[in-house]
Amino acid sequence: MVSILKLRLMWRRLSQRLSWPGMLFLVIAQSFITYLLFCLAGEDALTSNPIEFIYYNMVVVSTVGFGDLSPNTDLGKAIVSFYQIPSGLIIFASFISKMTQLFIDIARRNMHGNNDFSHYQQHILLLCWDKYSTAQILALILADKKRLKRDILLCVTDDMENPFPDITEISFVKISSFSDAKELERIALKGAARIIINGKSDDETLSIALSIATHSDNNANVSAHFFDSSKAKLLKMHCPQIECSINNSAQMMVRSMQDPGSSQVADQLFSTLMGATLYCLQVPKEITPCLFSDLFTHFKMQHQMILIAVSPFKNGDHMQLNPHKDVLVKGGDHLHYIADERFYAEELSWLADK
């Protein structure tokens, strides 16, 4: 029993060390030698058609059986008994063992965050891990059914395993530092279209934001969350392209006290999990300029959406909330609106299309 276990262990180690080119060579060599031996044995029925031989050989070595083909001569049967089946079983077992190990390695790398995602493009990066908010952030992203189906990559520096192994839309990577250029290449920071920075503290969020600012794409939407407004202002001074959100619990409590129900409105506006939600789209550049009041009425009647703000910049700078009816909306402006689902510019009937 001990010797059998030792042989199994030795064979498993050998199959794991065997490279894929080496495995391919063994498969081809076994098939070629079997084919030559059958030719010498006069097994014309098995060798006349190469496709039929490949089919027959695969059926035999995989232990499925002989199927509708089998050797007819005594020499052919001897070749099957003493060479084809033993050699085929060894190679087939090696292949199964190597494939199993491959899937185990892939699963282990995914759990431990060791995979390389440098090939990712136009993906969403969620930088840092917080046990209270990260799961909610990801749930809100996935709840937007009309979002562009971008890859989502959770990046952490903590010593932890993938917290969401069962969610196929989310990949996990563990890096040594957000200031390491090679690690930033591994998460394809330059190719990311959306980046969320959600540190455990404002200092961590500020540090990460400053580290990635020069490496990320200028057209990427980068957002960072702070509890201290002074840290947000500091980041804005150095990285004006990053959108900073600030904890507004105090404002929300006052609003709820003075105007009951305000917290319910805010919860729905910012959550894709229930009710109407706040979205944003860019006005196509070819659209003829029009009055905000005209566009407001048109979109409300045609698409059941409410325009609430307009800004010339993607990050919301110089935004006009509840603008005057005579404000001119131009191509390239960013419209913020409330609707039951996300709309894309090409889905809307603009005033010029009437």
C-alpha positions in Angstrom: 0.0 0.0 0.0 2.8 2.4 0.9 4.6 1.7 -2.4 1.4 2.4 -4.4 0.9 5.7 -2.5 4.5 6.6 -3.2 4.1 5.8 -6.9 1.0 8.0 -7.1 2.7 10.9 -5.4 5.7 10.5 -7.7 3.5 10.4 -10.8 1.6 13.5 -9.6 4.8 15.4 -9.2 6.1 14.4 -12.6 2.8 15.4 -14.3 2.9 18.8 -12.6 6.4 19.4 -13.7 5.7 18.4 -17.3 5.2 21.5 -19.4 2.3 21.9 -21.9 4.6 21.7 -24.9 6.1 18.5 -23.4 2.5 17.1 -22.9 1.7 17.9 -26.5 4.9 16.2 -27.7 4.0 13.0 -25.7 0.5 13.0 -27.2 1.8 13.3 -30.8 4.6 10.8 -30.2 2.2 8.2 -28.7 -0.3 8.6 -31.6 2.5 8.6 -34.3 4.1 5.4 -32.9 0.7 3.7 -32.6 -0.1 4.6 -36.2 3.2 3.2 -37.5 2.8 0.0 -35.5 -0.7 -0.5 -36.9 0.6 0.1 -40.4 3.3 -2.6 -39.9 0.6 -4.9 -38.6 -1.6 -4.4 -41.7 -4.5 -2.7 -39.9 -5.6 -0.9 -43.0 -9.1 -0.3 -41.6 -7.6 1.8 -38.8 -4.9 3.6 -40.7 -6.4 4.4 -44.1 -8.4 7.4 -42.8 -6.3 9.7 -40.4 -9.5 11.2 -38.9 -10.9 7.7 -38.1 -7.5 6.7 -36.5 -7.5 9.8 -34.3 -11.0 9.1 -33.2 -10.2 5.5 -32.5 -7.0 6.3 -30.6 -8.8 8.9 -28.4 -11.6 6.4 -27.6 -9.1 3.8 -26.5 -6.7 5.9 -24.5 -9.6 7.6 -22.6 -10.8 4.1 -21.6 -14.2 4.7 -23.1 -13.9 1.5 -25.1 -13.4 0.5 -28.7 -16.6 1.9 -30.1 -17.2 0.8 -33.7 -13.5 0.3 -34.5 -11.1 -2.3 -33.3 -8.0 -4.2 -34.6 -8.6 -7.3 -36.7 -5.1 -9.0 -36.7 -3.4 -10.8 -33.8 -0.5 -8.5 -34.1 -2.8 -5.5 -34.0 -4.5 -6.8 -30.8 -1.0 -7.4 -29.3 -0.1 -3.8 -30.1 -3.2 -2.6 -28.4 -2.7 -4.8 -25.3 1.0 -4.1 -24.7 1.6 -0.6 -26.1 -1.5 1.5 -27.0 -3.6 1.0 -23.9 -0.6 1.3 -21.3 1.0 4.3 -23.0 -2.4 5.9 -23.7 -3.6 5.5 -20.1 -0.3 7.1 -18.7 -0.6 10.1 -21.0 -4.3 10.5 -20.5 -3.9 10.4 -16.7 -1.1 12.9 -17.0 -3.3 15.2 -19.0 -6.2 15.0 -16.6 -3.8 15.6 -13.6 -2.3 18.6 -15.3 -5.7 20.0 -16.3 -6.9 19.6 -12.7 -3.9 21.3 -11.4 -4.4 24.1 -13.8 -7.9 24.8 -12.6 -6.8 24.5 -9.0 -4.0 27.1 -9.6 -6.4 29.4 -11.3 -8.9 29.2 -8.4 -6.0 29.6 -5.9 -4.7 32.7 -7.7 -8.2 34.2 -7.8 -8.7 33.5 -4.1 -5.3 34.9 -3.1 -5.4 37.9 -5.5 -2.3 36.9 -7.5 -3.6 37.1 -11.0 -2.4 39.6 -13.6 -5.0 41.9 -15.0 -2.7 44.1 -17.1 -4.8 43.2 -20.2 -8.0 44.8 -18.7 -9.4 47.9 -20.6 -12.2 50.3 -19.7 -12.8 48.5 -16.4 -13.9 49.6 -13.0 -11.3 49.8 -10.2 -12.3 49.8 -6.6 -9.2 50.6 -4.6 -9.0 49.5 -1.0 -11.2 47.4 1.2 -13.7 48.4 3.9 -15.8 45.7 5.5 -18.7 48.0 6.0 -19.0 49.9 2.7 -17.2 47.8 -0.1 -20.0 45.2 -0.4 -22.6 47.9 -0.6 -20.7 49.8 -3.3 -20.4 46.7 -5.4 -24.1 45.8 -4.9 -25.1 49.3 -6.1 -22.8 49.0 -9.2 -24.2 45.6 -10.1 -27.8 46.8 -9.5 -27.5 49.3 -12.4 -28.9 46.9 -15.0 -28.2 49.3 -18.0 -24.7 50.0 -17.0 -21.9 49.2 -19.5 -20.8 45.7 -18.7 -17.3 46.6 -17.6 -15.0 44.3 -15.7 -14.9 45.1 -11.9 -11.6 44.8 -10.1 -11.3 45.0 -6.3 -7.8 46.0 -5.4 -6.5 45.6 -1.8 -3.2 45.8 0.1 -4.6 43.9 3.1 -3.5 40.3 3.7 -6.9 38.7 2.9 -8.6 36.3 0.5 -11.2 37.2 -2.2 -14.3 38.3 -0.2 -16.6 37.7 -3.2 -15.5 34.4 -4.8 -19.0 33.5 -5.9 -19.7 36.8 -7.8 -18.3 36.2 -11.3 -18.6 39.9 -12.3 -16.0 40.8 -9.6 -12.3 40.0 -9.8 -9.9 40.3 -6.9 -6.3 41.4 -6.8 -3.9 41.9 -3.9 -1.0 44.3 -4.4 1.9 45.4 -2.3 1.4 49.1 -2.6 -0.6 51.7 -4.6 2.6 53.6 -5.2 4.4 50.8 -6.9 4.4 51.4 -10.7 4.6 47.7 -11.5 1.7 46.9 -9.3 -0.3 49.7 -11.0 0.4 48.1 -14.3 -0.8 44.7 -13.0 -4.2 46.2 -12.3 -4.2 48.1 -15.6 -4.7 51.5 -13.9 -4.0 53.3 -17.1 -6.8 51.5 -19.0 -9.4 51.9 -16.2 -12.5 54.0 -17.2 -13.9 54.3 -13.6 -12.0 54.4 -10.4 -13.4 54.5 -6.8 -11.1 55.2 -3.9 -12.5 54.1 -0.6 -9.9 54.0 2.1 -10.3 53.1 5.7 -9.4 56.6 6.6 -9.2 60.0 4.9 -5.4 59.9 5.1 -5.4 56.5 3.3 -7.8 57.8 0.7 -5.7 61.0 0.1 -2.5 59.0 -0.1 -4.0 56.5 -2.7 -5.5 59.4 -4.8 -2.2 61.3 -4.9 -0.3 58.0 -5.8 -2.5 57.1 -8.8 -3.3 60.6 -10.1 -0.3 60.8 -12.5 -0.7 57.1 -13.7 -4.5 57.1 -14.5 -6.1 58.1 -17.8 -7.0 61.7 -17.9 -10.5 60.7 -19.3 -11.2 58.3 -16.4 -13.9 59.1 -13.9 -12.1 59.1 -10.6 -14.0 59.5 -7.3 -12.8 59.6 -3.7 -14.8 59.7 -0.5 -13.8 61.8 2.6 -15.2 62.4 6.0 -13.1 65.6 6.5 -13.8 68.4 4.0 -10.3 69.8 4.4 -8.8 66.6 3.0 -11.1 66.8 0.0 -10.2 70.4 -0.6 -6.5 69.5 -0.4 -6.9 66.8 -3.0 -8.9 69.1 -5.2 -6.1 71.6 -5.1 -3.6 69.0 -6.4 -5.9 66.8 -8.6 -8.8 68.9 -9.8 -9.9 66.1 -12.2 -10.8 63.8 -9.2 -14.4 64.2 -7.9 -14.5 64.2 -4.1 -17.6 63.2 -2.1 -17.9 64.3 1.5 -19.8 62.6 4.3 -23.0 64.6 4.7 -24.6 62.9 7.8 -24.9 66.3 9.6 -26.6 68.0 6.7 -28.9 65.0 6.3 -29.9 65.0 9.9 -30.8 68.7 9.8 -32.8 68.3 6.6 -34.7 65.3 8.0 -35.5 67.4 11.1 -36.6 70.5 9.2 -38.2 68.7 6.2 -39.3 65.2 7.2 -38.9 62.6 4.5 -35.7 64.2 3.1 -33.6 61.2 4.1 -35.9 58.9 2.1 -35.6 61.0 -1.0 -31.8 61.0 -0.7 -31.7 57.2 -0.2 -33.7 56.6 -3.3 -31.8 59.1 -5.4 -28.4 57.5 -4.7 -29.5 53.9 -4.7 -30.0 51.8 -7.8 -31.7 49.1 -5.6 -35.0 51.0 -5.3 -37.1 53.6 -7.0 -35.9 56.4 -9.3 -32.2 57.2 -9.3 -29.9 60.0 -10.1 -28.0 59.6 -13.4 -25.8 61.7 -15.7 -25.3 61.8 -19.5 -23.4 64.0 -21.9 -25.2 66.0 -24.5 -24.0 64.9 -28.0 -21.8 67.5 -29.5 -23.9 67.7 -32.7 -27.1 68.7 -30.9 -28.4 72.2 -31.6 -28.3 74.4 -28.4 -31.7 74.7 -26.8 -33.3 76.2 -23.7 -33.2 74.2 -20.5 -37.0 74.6 -20.0 -37.7 73.2 -23.5 -35.5 70.2 -22.9 -36.9 69.7 -19.4 -40.5 69.5 -20.7 -39.6 67.4 -23.7 -37.7 64.8 -21.7 -40.4 64.6 -19.0 -43.1 64.0 -21.6 -41.2 61.6 -23.9 -39.0 59.7 -21.4 -40.5 60.3 -17.9 -37.1 61.8 -16.8 -36.6 64.9 -14.8 -33.6 67.2 -15.5 -32.2 68.8 -12.3 -28.8 70.1 -13.2 -26.4 71.0 -16.0 -22.6 71.3 -15.9 -20.0 72.0 -18.6 -17.6 69.6 -16.9 -17.7 65.9 -16.3 -16.7 66.2 -12.6 -19.6 68.7 -12.0 -17.5 71.9 -11.7 -19.6 75.0 -12.3 -22.8 73.0 -12.0 -26.1 74.8 -12.1 -28.6 73.0 -10.0 -32.3 73.7 -10.8 -31.1 76.1 -13.5 -33.1 79.1 -14.8 -35.5 78.2 -17.6 -33.5 80.3 -20.0 -30.2 78.6 -19.5 -28.8 77.4 -22.8 -27.9 73.7 -23.0 -25.1 73.0 -25.5 -23.5 70.0 -27.0 -20.9 68.6 -24.7 -22.7 69.7 -21.5 -23.4 67.1 -18.8 -27.0 66.7 -17.7 -28.0 65.3 -14.4 -31.4 63.7 -14.3 -33.8 61.5 -12.2 -35.3 58.4 -13.9 -36.3 54.9 -13.2 -33.4 53.6 -15.3 -30.3 54.8 -17.0 -30.6 56.4 -20.4 -27.9 56.8 -23.0 -27.7 59.8 -25.3 -28.5 57.7 -28.4 -31.7 56.3 -26.8 -33.2 59.7 -26.4 -35.2 61.8 -28.8 -33.6 65.2 -28.7 -35.4 68.4 -29.7 -33.5 68.5 -33.0 -35.0 65.1 -33.8 -38.6 66.3 -33.6 
